[in-house]
Amino acid sequence: MHAEQSFEYHSIAMCEEILTSTPVITDVYTKKDGTLQFIKKTSVVTRERGELVAELTGVIVLRRVEDES
């Protein structure tokens, strides 16, 4: 499940520009006695010369299902 996202823009991306997005898992934590696991991913978007264009952050939630066998 998608829980949260944010965008921080540092400069304008132009048409036909080549951009690179580098995603990194920046945090993993649980809530509700481990039933919910949260995974936070941050992506840095740069131009070919390494100039920062944007930082994107998203959190997804995984629900742990107990094995009933």
FENVENWO-V353667 format. One line per field, one symbol per residue. ss: DSSP state (2 for helix, 1 for strand, 0 for the rest). psi: psi as a letter, one per 30 degrees, with the letter a starting at -180 (. if undefined). burial: I if it has 9 or more other ideal C-beta (glycine too) atoms within 8 Angstrom, else O. A space follows every 50 residues. Layout:
# FENVENWO-V353667
ss->???
psi->???
burial->???
This chain:
# FENVENWO-V353667
ss->01111111100000000011111111111110000111111111111000 0111111111111000000
psi->kkelllkjkflkklkgkklkkjkkjfkklllhhfekkkjkkkkkkllegg kkelkkkkklkkkkkkjg.
burial->OOOOOOOOOOOOOOOOOOIOOOOOOOOOOIOOOOOIIIIIIIIIIIIOOO OIIIIIIIIIIIOOOOOOO
